[in-house]
């Protein structure tokens, strides 16, 4: 069941709604108006192996001294 985002034309309230049927009437939960605009939504996905969010400035390079360890 898709989740859609809407803006109410009457009161300006943004809201989300689970929509089972594309012909279902959507009403604003704040004011009850049926004059709503569907917002363009994007989704986020996670790619496997990209779980680290360390920035390069937070990681220091190892230091080596002359002559080894």
CORNOR-V884329 format. One record per helix or strand of 3 or more residues. SS is the DSSP state (2 for helix, 1 for strand). FROM is the first residue (numbers start at 0). LEN is the number of residues. If there is no record, write none. Layout:
BEGIN
SS/FROM/LEN  SS/FROM/LEN
END
This chain:
BEGIN
1/1/7  1/13/6  1/35/3  2/55/3
END
